[in-house]
Amino acid sequence: MTYIDDSKGMPAMAGEARVEDYLALLKPRVMSLVVFTALVGMLVAPGGINPVLGLIAIVCIAIGGGASGALNMWYDADIDAIMSRTQNRPIPAGRITSGEALSFGLVLAAFSVSLLGLATNWVAGGLLAFTIFFYAVIYTMWLKRSTPQNIVIGGAAGAFPAMIGWAAVTGTITWESLSLFLIVFLWTPPHFWALALYKQGDYAAAGIPMMPNVAGEASTKRQIFVYSIILAVSAFVPVYLGMAGWIYGLVAAATGAAFVYLAIRILRAPNGVDMKKAARKLFTYSLSYLFVLFLALLVDNFVARMGGLWP
């Protein structure tokens, strides 16, 4: 039975939603990176946390990230129906109604924030609440459709989880946790602009002012290069602050150099097929960049705590 959900005017198939569709609303791929950066922030924070409370905190951060994804899909159902890479999402595909997605996201948001605050502290709970609000309202409802700087400013939403993990242990916001925020924040523009370079037709059709569609490919390539350099440099801030040593430093140098190299390939590639291939390579590499960098930080801290490799 087909009917129209009045809140968005999207067709939906009643009774056809599956568990997998609700999981898809949570954006599990994005959530996995959110959970990992939060876990690293928690494990490298001084003081330690009870394992049970730590597990609860990670689950809450994952659920909160999923709530952000569900609210994003609820609001963006109209443009998701236009873009090729999002057309099969549960709402535009008609498997879940907009109202169901909205309710699902709000319930998960309230649950995750409340439980995190009660289980750990309200600094972490407040940060999670602000992260959900920032992604769902400031980025999705305002920035995404109004400015080519949407990714730059909106990238803060994806950068908060490491700080939340740190705050769950310490109950504070410190320069160390801000350094983790900075790395993810600066990673976001080159990551998404590389995607936008080879998917700009989709964004143009959906009316989203991504940088290549507004400022042009040449300007976008230059900005990817500049951000890549700043990102590579910022990756050394944890070393400067004394929260990482030579293991992390070597990985930061190698991964940062590779990131800049791929950005240079985009910068030098002529517009067309070659440029899109170069952009796709940087985007693919950037998916693993943060994981490798944060894993190196975790390993570095573990080895240092066991053997004292730096003062």
N, C-alpha and C positions, 0 to 999 in steps of 0.2 A: 504494500500500500504506500503510495507516494503522496507526500503532502509538502506544503511550503511553510518553512519556519519564518514567521513574520519579522523577527528581529533583524534578519539579514537578507531575507528573500531568497535563501538558498534551498534547493530541493533536498529532501532527505528521505531515506527509506526507513519507515517505522519498524522497530523491532529487529533491525539487522546489525546493530552494533555488537562487536565482539570484544573480548578482553584485549585482544591485540590492538584494536582501534583506540581504546582508552590509553593503552601504553604508548601508542604513537603520538597521542596528544602531549605526552610528557617530553617529547623530543629526546629520546634516550641517548642518541649519539652526542648531543650537546651536553646532556646531563652527565655523561660519563666523564667528560673533561672537567665539569664543575665539581663533581665528587672527588676526582683525583687531586685537583689543586687544593680543595678544602682539606682533604686528608693530609697532604703534605704540610699545609699550614699548621694543622693540628699537631703533627708528629714532630715538627722542628721547633715548635713553641717551647719555651722553657717551663719547667715545672711538671709536665705530664698530666694525664687525666685518667680517671678510672676507665678501664676498658669498656665496661657496660655503658657508661655515660658517653664515652667516645663514639661507640657504635650508634647510640641513639642520636647523637649530634650529626653524624654523617648521614643517617637515614633522613633526619629532618632537613638537612641541606639538600639532599637529593629530591625529597618531596617538594621542597620550596622551589627548586629549580624546575621541576616538572610542572608545578602550578604556574610558573611564569610562562612556560611553553604552551600550556593549555589556554591561558588568557591571551597569549599572542596569536594562537591559531583561531580563537574565537573572533578576535577583532579583525584579523587579516584574511578571513575566509573569502572575501570578495576578490582580493588580488591573488590569493593562492589558487583560485580557480583559473586564473589567466596564465600563470607561470608554469612552464613545462615541468620543472623539478618539484613542484608542490601540488600539482593537480590531483594527485591521488591521496592527498591527506584526508583524514576521516570526514571533515566537514564539507569541503568542496566535492568529495566523492559521494556524499549523501549518506554516509554510514552513521554519522552522529549529527545531531542538530546543534545549532549555535547555542541554544539555551542550555542544552545538556553540557556542552563544553564549558560554558561560563560558570555554571553551578559547580561543576567538577573542579575547575581551577580555583574558585573562591573557597570552597571547602578545604581543599588541600593547602592553600595558603594559610588560612586561619589555623588549621591543625598543626602545620609544621612550625610556624612561628611560636605558637603557644607552648608546644612541647619542648622546643629548643630552649626557650626562655626559662621554663620551669626546670628542665633537666640540667642546664649548665648555668647560664646567667643572661640577664636581659640586655647586655651589650651585644652579645651574639644574636639574641632574638631580635633586637632592634635592627641590627645590620641586615639580617635576613628579610625582615619586613620591608626595609627600605630598598633592598635589592629587587624584591618582587615588584614593588611599586615603581621603581625606576624602569625596569624592563617593560612592564605591562602598560604603564601610563606615559612616562616621559619619553621612552624610546618608541614603543609600538604605536601609541595613539598620537604622539606629537612629532617627534623628530623624524621618524622613518619616512613620512610622506611630505615633509616640509622643507628639508634641507639636505644638501649633499654631504654635510658634516654629520649626518645621522649616525654613521658607524663610529666616528671619532668620539663623539660624546656618549653615544649609547653603549660603547664598549665598556664603560664603567660597570655596567650590570654584570658582565661576565668576569670582571676582575675582582669583585667583592668576595666571592667564596673563599679564597685563600685567607682573607682577613677574617672571615667568619670562623673558619677553622681555628685560626690563631686566637681569636677572642673567646672561643668556647673553652679554651684551656686557661687563658690568662685573665679574661675579663677586661682586657685593655686593647687599645689601638696604639701601636708603636711604629717607630720608623722601620723596624724590621718587617712588620706586616704590610706597611705601606710600600716597601720595596717589591714585595710579591705582587701587590696590586698594580704597581707601575709596569712591571714586565708584561702582565696579561693585557693591561690597558693599551700599551704601545704595540703589542702584537696584533691587536684586532684590526686596525685600518689596513695594513698590507695584506693580511689574511683575506679580508672580505673584498678589498678592491681588486685583488688578483682574481677572485671569483667573478666579480662584476665585469672585468675586462672580457672574459669569454662567455659571459651570460648577459651581456648588456641588452641584448634584444628582448629578453624576458622582462628585465626591469623597465625598459622603455614601454613595453606593451602594458605593464601594470601601472605605469605612471609614477614609479618610485624614482626620486631624484638621486640616483647613485652617481658617484663622482665621474665615471666615464661618460655618462649621458648628459651631464651638466657642464663639466669643465673640459671634456674631451679626453681622448686616449693619451695624448702627449703629456698633458698636465698630470693625469692619474699615474702614469709611469714614473714621472719625476717624484711625485709624492710617495709612491711606494718605496722608491729608492731612499729617500730622506728618512722615512719612518723606519726602514730596515736598519739603517745605520744607527739611529737613535736607540732602537730596540737592542741591537747588538751591544751597544755601550751600556745601556741600562741593566743588562743581564749581569754586569759586574758589581752592581750596587750591593747585593748581599755579601760579597767578599769584602768590600770596603767597610761594611757595617760589622764585620766579624762573625757573621752567622754562617759562613761557608769558607772552605779552604781550597787547596790546590786541585782536588778531584773535580769539584764543581767548576772551578775556574777554567780548567782545561776543556771541559765539555762546553762551557759557555763560549769559549773562544772558537772552538771547532764548529759548533752549531750556528753561532752568530756569523762566522765567515761564510758558511754555506748559504745562509739566508741572504746576506748581502750579495754574494755571487749570483744567486738566482734573480735577485732584484736588478742587477746590472744586465743580465741577459734580457729581461723584459725591457729595460731602458733602451738597449741597443737594437732590439728586434724591430724590424719594419712592421707597420700596422698591417693586420691581415692574419693569415693562418699562422705564420711564424710567431707573431706576438701572442696569439691565443694559446699556442702550444707552450710558450714560455710562461705565460700567466698560469696556465693549468699546472705546470710543474711546481711553481712557487706555492700555489694553493695546496697542492698535495703534500709538499714538504712541510708547509706550515702546520698541517694537521698533527704531525708527529713532533714538531719542534718543541712545543710547550711540554708535552709528555716527557721527552728525553731530558729537557732542562730541569724540570721539577723532580724527576726521578734521580738525576745527578745530585740535586740538593739534598734529597732524602738519604741517598747512599753516603754522601759526604758527611752529613751529620751523624749517621749511624757509625761510620768508621771512626770519626773524631771522638765520639763519646766512648767508644770502645778502647781507642788507643791514644787519644789526645794528639791529633796530628797538627793542630794549630793552637796558639796561645788562647 
